[in-house]
Amino acid sequence: MGARLRKTGCAFPENPYAHRRTRPYRHRRTARTASAAPRRTTHPPPRPYRFCMSSPTQKPIPLFPIPEPVTGIWRDARAIERAAYLVAAVLFASGLFHFAVFLTGDTAWAGPVSWRKPTTFGLSFGLTLATLTWVSAQLTTGTRLRTILTGVFIATSVAETGGITLQAWRGVPSHFNYDDGFSSAVTAVLAFGGVVIVAAVLALTIAAYRRPATDAAMRLATRAGLTILMGAMASGAAMIATGVILSNAGNEQAAYDTAGWLKPTHAVTMHAVGVLPALAWLLAAAKVGERRRLTITRLAVWAYVAAAAGTAAVNLVIGR
């Protein structure tokens, strides 16, 4: 009976009487003396109702099960990495919230003062922070370096998104704004944060080439994604330099109108570090062979490089 209970998976303890007979003893028709005491019959304990579907050691099946590789990312993450994932979720939610504010309001999408920047920066920094945190965990770098880089990414992402969001709620431009002391301080913080981000991404890229991931496909994906991300850093620096030059010359409106001329290139190259490693990870989770996984990842890298180069070429031809 105990074996049958274990096989059906009922959430009851093992039957301590399973070794006994499951049928009651029958009286044997034997000659008894008058003084002999009547034989007592032994019955098994009452059988419990089997209304359960799982054993106490078996985890309940969720309504929307999350794949094991996804839950493993959170389970294997360190404290600083979990904090980065939570901050990334908050930034992404902030972007969605400001997009809802834009939809319910009557302000324009473009322009130096709009809800476009809080939306795009919240979504972009949320995705990028989570991606860089996860990619850094794929490398075989030291724990101290990963902790420092993750902390830098958290601080700069919060500072950049927070400064832009604050200026949007104040109704003033976030970049190239020197009208008052507070706006000048915000502009300086945003510029300094951009420099810090470039330095941190460069350090992570060097680490990817010196101490890469052990898997060949993931190694190729992380190296290519971070290298293309450096192109996003370069295009962002070029746009900031253009705006600073024009604003210092007294052409603030021209700075707002023309400083973002490399936005398409910046957007395409920004998210290569998320697309390519995610593809390699999905192929590994799908149990694709290592050789085939490397081939598919290599084709995806060349396709992304071609898309980024084409976008940059169109930007340079069209100009501002």
Helices and strands as residue ranges (DSSP letters): H 2-8, H 68-76, H 79-104, H 116-138, H 143-170, H 181-210, H 216-248, H 252-258, H 263-270, H 272-285, H 290-318
